Amino acid sequence: MCASALAQRADGEILVLEFIKDRSQSNKDQAVRSFLPLVKHIANRIYLPENAALKKEDLLQFGIIGLLDALERYTSNYGAKFKTYAYKRIYGEIVDAIRREGILSKDQLNIINRISKATDTLRSLYGREPTTSEICEEVQISEEKFSDVYQSNTMNYMLSLDDKIGVDANDRLTRKDTIVDEGQVPLDAALEKDELKAKLKEVIKILPERKRIILALYYYEDLTLLDIGQVLCISESRVSQILNQTLMEIRNDLGIYV
């Protein structure tokens, strides 16, 4: 089934390239139909409270808007497959719609996601729960700001960033996976010295291809571990294992915590 999914994605990528060449309505319609399953996948994995003004059907419509926008903006020079580019546009359009409902502000969404990712990264690197000061240093916010975010009444809606909210027992999606961080800091942003940045690039360059792809999809394309697993046809737990191993290798090679 995985091979079939890969073939379907390849066909969709070809249709997108054909549309870029001739901008014909026919190729556009075919490309949209090819990526509708991606829109449904994203929309179905996002949690909505029962009394929310938006319904699943609304999320699908906003997702299609994001897909159409991605088709218009994408070029073959982007440096990534259309699926990866479209994922961010679809996801972003849906979450923007949820944000417009007033559940969480853009600033709160961004900070919560940055805190969440920093916590996961530091937990993997240190082998323990990071302290508040360590998280704040990683995210580059004050402890006062950290406290304000977590004492905000809007956090009552979030309940817990790690609560599983999947549609069935096999879905490992958590609330933090539904947050798009538009101001995400790349992995090497904390390295202040130019020579360390240069060394980091060299370390990443010699990593095996799969590890480079996982780093890029997680830190730069903002895909969740579950979605990276689907792209690479491996389990979510295996993605997490590879990502943690890669971070440890980078840390050891640089002699610092990244």
ZADO-1210 file (C-alpha; in nm, 4 decimals, padded with zeros to 6 digits):
<atoms>
<atom x="00.0000" y="00.0000" z="00.0000" code="MET" pos="1"/>
<atom x="00.2935" y="00.2265" z="00.0696" code="CYS" pos="2"/>
<atom x="00.4249" y="00.1787" z="-00.2854" code="ALA" pos="3"/>
<atom x="00.0815" y="00.2644" z="-00.4224" code="SER" pos="4"/>
<atom x="00.0716" y="00.5821" z="-00.2145" code="ALA" pos="5"/>
<atom x="00.4145" y="00.6804" z="-00.3449" code="LEU" pos="6"/>
<atom x="00.2985" y="00.6268" z="-00.7029" code="ALA" pos="7"/>
<atom x="-00.0104" y="00.8395" z="-00.6417" code="GLN" pos="8"/>
<atom x="00.2008" y="01.1207" z="-00.4979" code="ARG" pos="9"/>
<atom x="00.4356" y="01.1021" z="-00.7965" code="ALA" pos="10"/>
<atom x="00.1410" y="01.1333" z="-01.0355" code="ASP" pos="11"/>
<atom x="00.0187" y="01.4369" z="-00.8470" code="GLY" pos="12"/>
<atom x="00.3614" y="01.5982" z="-00.8621" code="GLU" pos="13"/>
<atom x="00.3673" y="01.5469" z="-01.2405" code="ILE" pos="14"/>
<atom x="00.0249" y="01.7090" z="-01.2758" code="LEU" pos="15"/>
<atom x="00.1447" y="02.0098" z="-01.0775" code="VAL" pos="16"/>
<atom x="00.4488" y="02.0485" z="-01.3013" code="LEU" pos="17"/>
<atom x="00.2252" y="02.0257" z="-01.6084" code="GLU" pos="18"/>
<atom x="00.0024" y="02.2991" z="-01.4671" code="PHE" pos="19"/>
<atom x="00.3054" y="02.5208" z="-01.4009" code="ILE" pos="20"/>
<atom x="00.4045" y="02.4855" z="-01.7664" code="LYS" pos="21"/>
<atom x="00.0727" y="02.5620" z="-01.9346" code="ASP" pos="22"/>
<atom x="-00.1484" y="02.7085" z="-01.6555" code="ARG" pos="23"/>
<atom x="-00.4424" y="02.5225" z="-01.8112" code="SER" pos="24"/>
<atom x="-00.7658" y="02.4804" z="-01.6154" code="GLN" pos="25"/>
<atom x="-00.7723" y="02.1120" z="-01.7068" code="SER" pos="26"/>
<atom x="-00.4345" y="02.0369" z="-01.5454" code="ASN" pos="27"/>
<atom x="-00.5244" y="02.2561" z="-01.2492" code="LYS" pos="28"/>
<atom x="-00.8461" y="02.0621" z="-01.1871" code="ASP" pos="29"/>
<atom x="-00.6641" y="01.7302" z="-01.2119" code="GLN" pos="30"/>
<atom x="-00.3914" y="01.8467" z="-00.9740" code="ALA" pos="31"/>
<atom x="-00.6503" y="01.9641" z="-00.7215" code="VAL" pos="32"/>
<atom x="-00.8327" y="01.6301" z="-00.7360" code="ARG" pos="33"/>
<atom x="-00.5015" y="01.4479" z="-00.6900" code="SER" pos="34"/>
<atom x="-00.4257" y="01.6329" z="-00.3659" code="PHE" pos="35"/>
<atom x="-00.7776" y="01.6369" z="-00.2178" code="LEU" pos="36"/>
<atom x="-00.6895" y="01.3323" z="-00.0011" code="PRO" pos="37"/>
<atom x="-00.4133" y="01.5415" z="00.1564" code="LEU" pos="38"/>
<atom x="-00.6652" y="01.8158" z="00.2405" code="VAL" pos="39"/>
<atom x="-00.9003" y="01.5600" z="00.3969" code="LYS" pos="40"/>
<atom x="-00.6143" y="01.4027" z="00.5908" code="HIS" pos="41"/>
<atom x="-00.5112" y="01.7343" z="00.7440" code="ILE" pos="42"/>
<atom x="-00.8666" y="01.8493" z="00.8193" code="ALA" pos="43"/>
<atom x="-00.9678" y="01.5191" z="00.9789" code="ASN" pos="44"/>
<atom x="-00.6720" y="01.5259" z="01.2173" code="ARG" pos="45"/>
<atom x="-00.7473" y="01.8683" z="01.3644" code="ILE" pos="46"/>
<atom x="-00.9430" y="01.8797" z="01.6872" code="TYR" pos="47"/>
<atom x="-01.2532" y="02.0959" z="01.7159" code="LEU" pos="48"/>
<atom x="-01.4625" y="02.1262" z="02.0333" code="PRO" pos="49"/>
<atom x="-01.8250" y="02.0180" z="01.9943" code="GLU" pos="50"/>
<atom x="-01.9563" y="02.3724" z="02.0342" code="ASN" pos="51"/>
<atom x="-01.7101" y="02.5272" z="01.7864" code="ALA" pos="52"/>
<atom x="-01.8545" y="02.7566" z="01.5215" code="ALA" pos="53"/>
<atom x="-01.6474" y="02.5772" z="01.2583" code="LEU" pos="54"/>
<atom x="-01.7304" y="02.2230" z="01.1487" code="LYS" pos="55"/>
<atom x="-01.5231" y="01.9634" z="00.9644" code="LYS" pos="56"/>
<atom x="-01.6859" y="02.0647" z="00.6373" code="GLU" pos="57"/>
<atom x="-01.5641" y="02.4212" z="00.6956" code="ASP" pos="58"/>
<atom x="-01.2109" y="02.2966" z="00.7558" code="LEU" pos="59"/>
<atom x="-01.2212" y="02.1066" z="00.4264" code="LEU" pos="60"/>
<atom x="-01.3278" y="02.4214" z="00.2410" code="GLN" pos="61"/>
<atom x="-01.0514" y="02.6289" z="00.3975" code="PHE" pos="62"/>
<atom x="-00.8068" y="02.3480" z="00.3194" code="GLY" pos="63"/>
<atom x="-00.9062" y="02.3563" z="-00.0475" code="ILE" pos="64"/>
<atom x="-00.8491" y="02.7323" z="-00.0476" code="ILE" pos="65"/>
<atom x="-00.4996" y="02.6655" z="00.0867" code="GLY" pos="66"/>
<atom x="-00.4414" y="02.4018" z="-00.1810" code="LEU" pos="67"/>
<atom x="-00.5477" y="02.6380" z="-00.4598" code="LEU" pos="68"/>
<atom x="-00.3232" y="02.9101" z="-00.3175" code="ASP" pos="69"/>
<atom x="-00.0330" y="02.6644" z="-00.3080" code="ALA" pos="70"/>
<atom x="-00.0893" y="02.5740" z="-00.6733" code="LEU" pos="71"/>
<atom x="-00.0779" y="02.9384" z="-00.7765" code="GLU" pos="72"/>
<atom x="00.2363" y="03.0163" z="-00.5771" code="ARG" pos="73"/>
<atom x="00.4440" y="02.7028" z="-00.6249" code="TYR" pos="74"/>
<atom x="00.7323" y="02.6928" z="-00.8730" code="THR" pos="75"/>
<atom x="00.9666" y="02.4110" z="-00.9706" code="SER" pos="76"/>
<atom x="01.2515" y="02.6173" z="-00.8217" code="ASN" pos="77"/>
<atom x="01.1035" y="02.6034" z="-00.4718" code="TYR" pos="78"/>
<atom x="01.3428" y="02.3271" z="-00.3670" code="GLY" pos="79"/>
<atom x="01.0835" y="02.0863" z="-00.2265" code="ALA" pos="80"/>
<atom x="00.8062" y="01.8660" z="-00.3603" code="LYS" pos="81"/>
<atom x="00.4674" y="02.0270" z="-00.4064" code="PHE" pos="82"/>
<atom x="00.3166" y="01.8011" z="-00.1373" code="LYS" pos="83"/>
<atom x="00.5522" y="01.9439" z="00.1227" code="THR" pos="84"/>
<atom x="00.4825" y="02.3013" z="00.0121" code="TYR" pos="85"/>
<atom x="00.1065" y="02.2427" z="-00.0120" code="ALA" pos="86"/>
<atom x="00.0936" y="02.0816" z="00.3318" code="TYR" pos="87"/>
<atom x="00.2067" y="02.4055" z="00.4948" code="LYS" pos="88"/>
<atom x="-00.0351" y="02.6212" z="00.2934" code="ARG" pos="89"/>
<atom x="-00.3319" y="02.3911" z="00.3604" code="ILE" pos="90"/>
<atom x="-00.2463" y="02.3514" z="00.7277" code="TYR" pos="91"/>
<atom x="-00.1875" y="02.7234" z="00.7661" code="GLY" pos="92"/>
<atom x="-00.5170" y="02.8195" z="00.6005" code="GLU" pos="93"/>
<atom x="-00.7136" y="02.5856" z="00.8258" code="ILE" pos="94"/>
<atom x="-00.5416" y="02.6982" z="01.1445" code="VAL" pos="95"/>
<atom x="-00.5848" y="03.0637" z="01.0429" code="ASP" pos="96"/>
<atom x="-00.9575" y="02.9968" z="01.0180" code="ALA" pos="97"/>
<atom x="-00.9585" y="02.8431" z="01.3664" code="ILE" pos="98"/>
<atom x="-00.7587" y="03.1394" z="01.4965" code="ARG" pos="99"/>
<atom x="-01.0080" y="03.3841" z="01.3461" code="ARG" pos="100"/>
<atom x="-01.2722" y="03.2135" z="01.5575" code="GLU" pos="101"/>
<atom x="-01.0902" y="03.3649" z="01.8545" code="GLY" pos="102"/>
<atom x="-00.9742" y="03.0509" z="02.0355" code="ILE" pos="103"/>
<atom x="-00.6060" y="03.1487" z="02.0393" code="LEU" pos="104"/>
<atom x="-00.4156" y="03.4505" z="01.9144" code="SER" pos="105"/>
<atom x="-00.1391" y="03.4260" z="01.6538" code="LYS" pos="106"/>
<atom x="00.1235" y="03.5238" z="01.9105" code="ASP" pos="107"/>
<atom x="00.0025" y="03.2639" z="02.1598" code="GLN" pos="108"/>
<atom x="-00.0048" y="02.9919" z="01.8943" code="LEU" pos="109"/>
<atom x="00.3503" y="03.0684" z="01.7870" code="ASN" pos="110"/>
<atom x="00.4909" y="03.0840" z="02.1396" code="ILE" pos="111"/>
<atom x="00.3112" y="02.7675" z="02.2517" code="ILE" pos="112"/>
<atom x="00.4487" y="02.5746" z="01.9558" code="ASN" pos="113"/>
<atom x="00.8013" y="02.7092" z="02.0047" code="ARG" pos="114"/>
<atom x="00.7902" y="02.6145" z="02.3744" code="ILE" pos="115"/>
<atom x="00.6567" y="02.2705" z="02.2892" code="SER" pos="116"/>
<atom x="00.9256" y="02.1951" z="02.0297" code="LYS" pos="117"/>
<atom x="01.2010" y="02.3335" z="02.2525" code="ALA" pos="118"/>
<atom x="01.0813" y="02.1147" z="02.5393" code="THR" pos="119"/>
<atom x="01.0873" y="01.8031" z="02.3204" code="ASP" pos="120"/>
<atom x="01.4331" y="01.8840" z="02.1853" code="THR" pos="121"/>
<atom x="01.5856" y="01.9594" z="02.5259" code="LEU" pos="122"/>
<atom x="01.4239" y="01.6510" z="02.6788" code="ARG" pos="123"/>
<atom x="01.5895" y="01.4359" z="02.4122" code="SER" pos="124"/>
<atom x="01.9272" y="01.6045" z="02.4534" code="LEU" pos="125"/>
<atom x="01.9390" y="01.6124" z="02.8343" code="TYR" pos="126"/>
<atom x="01.7581" y="01.2861" z="02.9057" code="GLY" pos="127"/>
<atom x="01.5335" y="01.4642" z="03.1586" code="ARG" pos="128"/>
<atom x="01.2637" y="01.7252" z="03.1780" code="GLU" pos="129"/>
<atom x="01.4190" y="02.0683" z="03.1037" code="PRO" pos="130"/>
<atom x="01.3827" y="02.3513" z="03.3512" code="THR" pos="131"/>
<atom x="01.1810" y="02.6635" z="03.2781" code="THR" pos="132"/>
<atom x="01.4980" y="02.8704" z="03.2440" code="SER" pos="133"/>
<atom x="01.6460" y="02.6226" z="02.9932" code="GLU" pos="134"/>
<atom x="01.3287" y="02.6323" z="02.7837" code="ILE" pos="135"/>
<atom x="01.3168" y="03.0120" z="02.7935" code="CYS" pos="136"/>
<atom x="01.6803" y="03.0344" z="02.6855" code="GLU" pos="137"/>
<atom x="01.6136" y="02.7964" z="02.3953" code="GLU" pos="138"/>
<atom x="01.3005" y="02.9842" z="02.2832" code="VAL" pos="139"/>
<atom x="01.4572" y="03.3237" z="02.3611" code="GLN" pos="140"/>
<atom x="01.1697" y="03.4543" z="02.5733" code="ILE" pos="141"/>
<atom x="01.1625" y="03.5806" z="02.9319" code="SER" pos="142"/>
<atom x="01.0384" y="03.3631" z="03.2170" code="GLU" pos="143"/>
<atom x="00.7710" y="03.6266" z="03.2734" code="GLU" pos="144"/>
<atom x="00.6454" y="03.5788" z="02.9169" code="LYS" pos="145"/>
<atom x="00.6554" y="03.2019" z="02.9647" code="PHE" pos="146"/>
<atom x="00.4450" y="03.2357" z="03.2794" code="SER" pos="147"/>
<atom x="00.1962" y="03.4678" z="03.1089" code="ASP" pos="148"/>
<atom x="00.1362" y="03.2169" z="02.8291" code="VAL" pos="149"/>
<atom x="00.0762" y="02.9253" z="03.0612" code="TYR" pos="150"/>
<atom x="-00.1420" y="03.1202" z="03.3036" code="GLN" pos="151"/>
<atom x="-00.3584" y="03.2581" z="03.0232" code="SER" pos="152"/>
<atom x="-00.7227" y="03.1564" z="03.0308" code="ASN" pos="153"/>
<atom x="-00.6890" y="03.0455" z="02.6693" code="THR" pos="154"/>
<atom x="-00.4724" y="02.7588" z="02.7902" code="MET" pos="155"/>
<atom x="-00.7857" y="02.6065" z="02.9441" code="ASN" pos="156"/>
<atom x="-00.8869" y="02.5218" z="02.5900" code="TYR" pos="157"/>
<atom x="-00.5536" y="02.3578" z="02.5182" code="MET" pos="158"/>
<atom x="-00.5832" y="02.1439" z="02.8374" code="LEU" pos="159"/>
<atom x="-00.2458" y="01.9856" z="02.7704" code="SER" pos="160"/>
<atom x="-00.0182" y="02.0165" z="02.4719" code="LEU" pos="161"/>
<atom x="00.0463" y="01.6424" z="02.4902" code="ASP" pos="162"/>
<atom x="-00.3160" y="01.5260" z="02.5151" code="ASP" pos="163"/>
<atom x="-00.3940" y="01.2764" z="02.2403" code="LYS" pos="164"/>
<atom x="-00.6830" y="01.4061" z="02.0330" code="ILE" pos="165"/>
<atom x="-00.6853" y="01.1671" z="01.7376" code="GLY" pos="166"/>
<atom x="-01.0079" y="01.0497" z="01.5786" code="VAL" pos="167"/>
<atom x="-00.9347" y="00.6902" z="01.6739" code="ASP" pos="168"/>
<atom x="-00.7122" y="00.4868" z="01.9020" code="ALA" pos="169"/>
<atom x="-00.4401" y="00.4562" z="01.6390" code="ASN" pos="170"/>
<atom x="-00.4017" y="00.8308" z="01.5761" code="ASP" pos="171"/>
<atom x="-00.1175" y="00.9751" z="01.7811" code="ARG" pos="172"/>
<atom x="-00.2013" y="01.3382" z="01.7037" code="LEU" pos="173"/>
<atom x="-00.1706" y="01.5791" z="01.9975" code="THR" pos="174"/>
<atom x="-00.2971" y="01.9356" z="02.0296" code="ARG" pos="175"/>
<atom x="00.0496" y="02.0770" z="01.9794" code="LYS" pos="176"/>
<atom x="00.0545" y="01.9070" z="01.6362" code="ASP" pos="177"/>
<atom x="-00.2363" y="02.1278" z="01.5246" code="THR" pos="178"/>
<atom x="-00.0420" y="02.4505" z="01.5818" code="ILE" pos="179"/>
<atom x="00.1444" y="02.6128" z="01.2952" code="VAL" pos="180"/>
<atom x="00.4496" y="02.8134" z="01.3982" code="ASP" pos="181"/>
<atom x="00.4946" y="03.0811" z="01.1327" code="GLU" pos="182"/>
<atom x="00.7979" y="03.2227" z="01.3088" code="GLY" pos="183"/>
<atom x="00.9764" y="02.8976" z="01.3715" code="GLN" pos="184"/>
<atom x="01.3479" y="02.9334" z="01.4419" code="VAL" pos="185"/>
<atom x="01.5694" y="02.6955" z="01.2397" code="PRO" pos="186"/>
<atom x="01.7811" y="02.4398" z="01.4229" code="LEU" pos="187"/>
<atom x="02.1002" y="02.6442" z="01.4061" code="ASP" pos="188"/>
<atom x="01.9444" y="02.9760" z="01.5158" code="ALA" pos="189"/>
<atom x="02.0840" y="02.9424" z="01.8692" code="ALA" pos="190"/>
<atom x="02.4414" y="02.9219" z="01.7414" code="LEU" pos="191"/>
<atom x="02.5775" y="03.2702" z="01.7697" code="GLU" pos="192"/>
<atom x="02.9238" y="03.2207" z="01.6277" code="LYS" pos="193"/>
<atom x="02.9749" y="03.2085" z="01.2535" code="ASP" pos="194"/>
<atom x="03.2275" y="02.9267" z="01.2767" code="GLU" pos="195"/>
<atom x="02.9777" y="02.7098" z="01.4653" code="LEU" pos="196"/>
<atom x="02.7098" y="02.7799" z="01.2077" code="LYS" pos="197"/>
<atom x="02.9497" y="02.6808" z="00.9344" code="ALA" pos="198"/>
<atom x="03.0452" y="02.3645" z="01.1204" code="LYS" pos="199"/>
<atom x="02.6804" y="02.2754" z="01.1717" code="LEU" pos="200"/>
<atom x="02.6207" y="02.2992" z="00.7962" code="LYS" pos="201"/>
<atom x="02.9161" y="02.0683" z="00.7352" code="GLU" pos="202"/>
<atom x="02.7895" y="01.8184" z="00.9940" code="VAL" pos="203"/>
<atom x="02.4404" y="01.8131" z="00.8397" code="ILE" pos="204"/>
<atom x="02.5858" y="01.7831" z="00.4881" code="LYS" pos="205"/>
<atom x="02.7530" y="01.4498" z="00.5689" code="ILE" pos="206"/>
<atom x="02.4501" y="01.2981" z="00.7432" code="LEU" pos="207"/>
<atom x="02.2765" y="01.0084" z="00.5663" code="PRO" pos="208"/>
<atom x="02.0032" y="01.1225" z="00.3279" code="GLU" pos="209"/>
<atom x="01.7137" y="00.9979" z="00.5437" code="ARG" pos="210"/>
<atom x="01.8387" y="01.1898" z="00.8462" code="LYS" pos="211"/>
<atom x="01.8796" y="01.5088" z="00.6411" code="ARG" pos="212"/>
<atom x="01.5258" y="01.4708" z="00.5072" code="ILE" pos="213"/>
<atom x="01.3772" y="01.4199" z="00.8537" code="ILE" pos="214"/>
<atom x="01.5610" y="01.7249" z="00.9894" code="LEU" pos="215"/>
<atom x="01.4402" y="01.9380" z="00.6987" code="ALA" pos="216"/>
<atom x="01.0786" y="01.8213" z="00.7184" code="LEU" pos="217"/>
<atom x="01.0583" y="01.8640" z="01.0965" code="TYR" pos="218"/>
<atom x="01.2489" y="02.1889" z="01.1524" code="TYR" pos="219"/>
<atom x="01.2092" y="02.3720" z="00.8228" code="TYR" pos="220"/>
<atom x="00.8871" y="02.2355" z="00.6678" code="GLU" pos="221"/>
<atom x="00.7042" y="02.2030" z="01.0030" code="ASP" pos="222"/>
<atom x="00.5660" y="01.8546" z="00.9400" code="LEU" pos="223"/>
<atom x="00.4662" y="01.6434" z="01.2399" code="THR" pos="224"/>
<atom x="00.6399" y="01.3162" z="01.3206" code="LEU" pos="225"/>
<atom x="00.3303" y="01.1280" z="01.2064" code="LEU" pos="226"/>
<atom x="00.3254" y="01.3003" z="00.8675" code="ASP" pos="227"/>
<atom x="00.6991" y="01.2549" z="00.8169" code="ILE" pos="228"/>
<atom x="00.6438" y="00.8851" z="00.8761" code="GLY" pos="229"/>
<atom x="00.3761" y="00.8791" z="00.6080" code="GLN" pos="230"/>
<atom x="00.6006" y="01.0607" z="00.3612" code="VAL" pos="231"/>
<atom x="00.8887" y="00.8173" z="00.4239" code="LEU" pos="232"/>
<atom x="00.6684" y="00.5092" z="00.4777" code="CYS" pos="233"/>
<atom x="00.8007" y="00.4395" z="00.8286" code="ILE" pos="234"/>
<atom x="00.6324" y="00.4494" z="01.1686" code="SER" pos="235"/>
<atom x="00.5972" y="00.7647" z="01.3773" code="GLU" pos="236"/>
<atom x="00.8033" y="00.6039" z="01.6564" code="SER" pos="237"/>
<atom x="01.0805" y="00.5247" z="01.4085" code="ARG" pos="238"/>
<atom x="01.0853" y="00.8877" z="01.2905" code="VAL" pos="239"/>
<atom x="01.1122" y="01.0026" z="01.6526" code="SER" pos="240"/>
<atom x="01.3977" y="00.7579" z="01.7138" code="GLN" pos="241"/>
<atom x="01.5909" y="00.8716" z="01.4054" code="ILE" pos="242"/>
<atom x="01.5361" y="01.2408" z="01.4881" code="LEU" pos="243"/>
<atom x="01.6590" y="01.1975" z="01.8459" code="ASN" pos="244"/>
<atom x="01.9634" y="00.9994" z="01.7306" code="GLN" pos="245"/>
<atom x="02.0449" y="01.2676" z="01.4743" code="THR" pos="246"/>
<atom x="02.0230" y="01.5472" z="01.7322" code="LEU" pos="247"/>
<atom x="02.2550" y="01.3518" z="01.9614" code="MET" pos="248"/>
<atom x="02.5039" y="01.3021" z="01.6767" code="GLU" pos="249"/>
<atom x="02.5000" y="01.6737" z="01.5940" code="ILE" pos="250"/>
<atom x="02.5459" y="01.7643" z="01.9593" code="ARG" pos="251"/>
<atom x="02.8400" y="01.5270" z="01.9949" code="ASN" pos="252"/>
<atom x="03.0025" y="01.6465" z="01.6720" code="ASP" pos="253"/>
<atom x="02.9751" y="02.0113" z="01.7741" code="LEU" pos="254"/>
<atom x="03.0546" y="01.9507" z="02.1393" code="GLY" pos="255"/>
<atom x="02.7577" y="02.1662" z="02.2431" code="ILE" pos="256"/>
<atom x="02.3839" y="02.1438" z="02.2984" code="TYR" pos="257"/>
<atom x="02.1917" y="02.2567" z="01.9911" code="VAL" pos="258"/>
</atoms>
